[in-house]
């Protein structure tokens, strides 16, 4: 492990995460189950994909009634998956390749087979009795919703041995732990220490919202819950600095911010409200679901980050949408009632996109462009299908399809002994969709995503390099691969040093689009990157303007332009002049396209995306000798609302916009007003 690897405490802010279902990844001992040794043997594949951190689904000892989320021993690994020693080998091998490991930590509950619960139910005087929540009635905490509506009628279940009801927010075989008991809180900290001592880099904290119960509340997001989560954060910061805590908390934007607190609770949280609206926007061919939810996202502390994702191991959850939006999603994406589960849709990414390559490319580009660190789900990099005939969530957890060989190259075991059958769907079967075949095809989904991930990593390195020095924009000559000048946040240029930029390949941007050699202005403002071309570096600083727009009126720059572009002045938006502007007040730009200039005749322009903003896009008409414009769509007719539909039903967007460093979608076409 390099010193820089160990010292990077903010590694998660621009990492690419990859969720691994170990049981379904690769079988090394031919028993029909994927295992830790098999995962270790495939680390080179994951490194080549561009993965920075592996997120392991539960590997602990479990009766597997909930596929490992029902834990019977937190310090042992299920024997079909491996041993603690196998886990230590995996962490060392991952760190040697510059990758980290986090794992699910189920803090809310245990299995009913856990020794704690078995002792608690047998003996009312046992110290373990108070490890769980008991009641003589099932009417307590009646304001708490039942989460698993398809299987559970109540949050209370009668235990005949204990002669009391016990509390559970999920399945009845998963009794909730009692966090009012300080011994339970200490047990969980000791469990964290056990795995941190064995090399793990962090935890995805499962069901973090439900740790305490209080009468008259929803028993979610309680102050006591945040108090213990802060205690967890202090524990890792003091004893294991650099440890990541990632929150799984499916809440509305206003309820998400407290999980970051002042940067002293979770480092990251999943952006659940955004995820379903990405699918909604694509199907509606309308940017508004994305723009609306992004405008509601709270500002988070600078050391925190969102985890953005398209699909994962569970159903596409529809808890954080309105009833109307949920009905729309069911109508469009769940026409077969078998794919509906709880309040969600149990399908993989490719089937949701009806196997449309263009739609998948578009959403992957958005995933890698929107604020946050992207999280990929195993198998989605090749467009694997699912099996809706398998119960519960298991249909999206089938074996990874490595090749067209026996058992899809996943295992040499007898096919009947596999933990789940291989996918034999006519469209997604393992002979049609597998890693080996896609590695051979330069135009495959897998190789496309590898290219996108590589560009994401390059931009991340550039941002780390310059943002920490307080810089906003750099200018790069793609032919010489040199940094020509540095543009500070106030627009002042410092061209004293020239730095080689050797880790960029500005030749092909993917999808058959070639970026012409020239001078590119790369903006690094608040987590987005925008690109501009010009033969004259003196023009580039104009690209950093960030006006505030008012409906129907002119835009006034809030930033000082650099020498050569003139003093700040009104932006122009006249007849025949159609363009777009980065801005901080999204409401106005969500309705009207604008052409922004530092002053009449300057001819500078820019593209950007940030939290809470909308963009409008097109082909501005610069003055002669001004910057060269890269391809954009034709402007809409007056009064016509532009949308995904206006650029070919949304299917050509990924190709047309892939000039943006091969991955950065210039969002005009996606977030039009």
Secondary structure as UniProt FT lines:
FT   HELIX           3..7
FT   TURN            9..10
FT   HELIX           11..14
FT   STRAND          17..20
FT   HELIX           22..24
FT   HELIX           36..41
FT   HELIX           43..49
FT   STRAND          53..56
FT   STRAND          60..62
FT   TURN            65..68
FT   STRAND          71..77
FT   TURN            79..81
FT   HELIX           84..96
FT   TURN            97..98
FT   STRAND          100..106
FT   TURN            112..113
FT   HELIX           115..122
FT   TURN            124..125
FT   HELIX           127..131
FT   STRAND          134..135
FT   TURN            140..143
FT   TURN            149..151
FT   STRAND          156..159
FT   TURN            160..163
FT   STRAND          164..167
FT   TURN            172..173
FT   STRAND          176..177
FT   TURN            179..180
FT   HELIX           182..196
FT   TURN            197..199
FT   STRAND          202..206
FT   TURN            207..209
FT   TURN            215..216
FT   HELIX           223..239
FT   TURN            241..242
FT   STRAND          244..247
FT   HELIX           253..256
FT   HELIX           257..259
FT   TURN            260..264
FT   STRAND          268..270
FT   HELIX           272..284
FT   HELIX           288..296
FT   TURN            302..303
FT   STRAND          305..309
FT   STRAND          316..317
FT   TURN            319..320
FT   HELIX           323..333
FT   HELIX           337..339
FT   STRAND          340..341
FT   TURN            342..343
FT   STRAND          344..345
FT   HELIX           349..352
FT   TURN            353..355
FT   HELIX           357..367
FT   TURN            368..369
FT   STRAND          373..377
FT   TURN            378..379
FT   HELIX           380..382
FT   TURN            388..389
FT   HELIX           392..396
FT   HELIX           406..409
FT   HELIX           415..417
FT   TURN            426..428
FT   TURN            430..432
FT   HELIX           435..440
FT   TURN            442..443
FT   HELIX           445..467
FT   TURN            468..470
FT   STRAND          471..477
FT   TURN            478..481
FT   STRAND          482..488
FT   TURN            489..490
FT   STRAND          493..494
FT   STRAND          499..500
FT   TURN            502..503
FT   TURN            511..512
FT   STRAND          519..523
FT   TURN            526..527
FT   STRAND          530..534
FT   HELIX           537..544
FT   STRAND          547..548
FT   TURN            551..552
FT   STRAND          555..556
FT   TURN            563..564
FT   STRAND          570..571
FT   TURN            575..576
FT   HELIX           586..589
FT   TURN            590..591
FT   TURN            600..601
FT   TURN            611..612
FT   TURN            624..625
FT   TURN            638..639
FT   HELIX           644..647
FT   TURN            648..651
FT   HELIX           653..656
FT   TURN            657..663
FT   TURN            667..670
//
